Amino acid sequence: MLTRYTGMSPKSQSYLFTFGLVLCLLAMALTDMWLPIVAGSFILTGLTVEAWIRVAHIIPMHEEMRAMKKQIRKLESEVRTLEYEE
């Protein structure tokens, strides 16, 4: 699901899914048709949890991994230059 919604930022998606979940829960409480809304609530709960996990953990982890790969490439090039000089 990480590449499904590319038109919005991940933070906007998390807010949208949270808002949708609140609306579903409100509709369950206020209407007599709460049973069909339960399915939508389960789906939106999954989307909301995934979106918030992505914003809080996965995106920062990818940024950290990019920074570490950059450092590794820099260190590898330094090692190659030291080996070449010897």
C-alpha positions as CSV (number, residue, x, y, z in Angstrom):
1,M,0.0,0.0,0.0
2,L,3.0,2.3,0.2
3,T,2.7,3.3,-3.5
4,R,-1.0,3.3,-4.0
5,Y,-1.8,6.9,-3.1
6,T,0.8,8.9,-4.9
7,G,-1.3,12.0,-5.5
8,M,-1.2,13.1,-1.9
9,S,1.5,13.4,0.7
10,P,1.6,10.7,3.3
11,K,0.7,13.1,6.1
12,S,-2.3,14.3,4.2
13,Q,-3.4,10.7,3.6
14,S,-3.1,10.0,7.3
15,Y,-5.3,13.0,8.2
16,L,-7.8,12.0,5.5
17,F,-8.1,8.5,6.7
18,T,-8.4,9.6,10.3
19,F,-11.2,12.0,9.3
20,G,-12.9,9.3,7.4
21,L,-12.7,6.9,10.4
22,V,-14.1,9.5,12.7
23,L,-17.0,10.1,10.2
24,C,-17.7,6.3,10.1
25,L,-17.7,6.0,13.8
26,L,-20.0,9.0,14.1
27,A,-22.3,7.5,11.5
28,M,-22.4,4.2,13.4
29,A,-23.4,6.1,16.5
30,L,-26.0,8.3,14.9
31,T,-27.8,6.0,12.4
32,D,-29.7,2.8,12.5
33,M,-27.7,1.5,9.5
34,W,-24.5,0.9,11.6
35,L,-23.9,-2.7,10.4
36,P,-22.9,-1.8,6.8
37,I,-20.7,1.0,8.2
38,V,-18.8,-1.5,10.3
39,A,-17.1,-2.9,7.2
40,G,-16.0,0.6,6.2
41,S,-14.8,1.3,9.7
42,F,-12.6,-1.9,9.6
43,I,-11.1,-0.8,6.2
44,L,-10.5,2.8,7.3
45,T,-9.0,1.6,10.6
46,G,-6.5,-0.5,8.7
47,L,-5.7,2.4,6.3
48,T,-5.4,4.9,9.2
49,V,-3.0,2.7,11.2
50,E,-0.9,2.0,8.1
51,A,-0.8,5.7,7.1
52,W,0.3,6.8,10.6
53,I,2.9,4.0,10.8
54,R,4.3,5.1,7.4
55,V,4.5,8.8,8.6
56,A,5.9,8.0,12.0
57,H,8.4,5.2,11.2
58,I,8.8,4.1,7.6
59,I,9.5,7.4,5.9
60,P,12.1,8.5,8.5
61,M,13.7,5.1,8.3
62,H,14.0,5.5,4.5
63,E,15.6,8.9,4.9
64,E,18.0,7.5,7.4
65,M,18.9,4.6,5.1
66,R,19.6,7.0,2.3
67,A,21.9,9.0,4.5
68,M,23.7,5.9,5.6
69,K,24.1,4.7,2.0
70,K,25.6,8.1,1.1
71,Q,28.1,7.7,4.0
72,I,29.0,4.2,2.9
73,R,29.7,5.3,-0.6
74,K,31.8,8.1,0.7
75,L,33.8,5.7,2.9
76,E,34.2,3.2,0.1
77,S,35.6,5.9,-2.2
78,E,38.0,6.9,0.5
79,V,39.1,3.3,1.0
80,R,39.7,3.0,-2.8
81,T,41.8,6.1,-2.9
82,L,43.9,4.9,0.1
83,E,44.4,1.5,-1.6
84,Y,45.3,3.2,-4.8
85,E,47.9,5.4,-3.1
86,E,49.6,2.4,-1.5
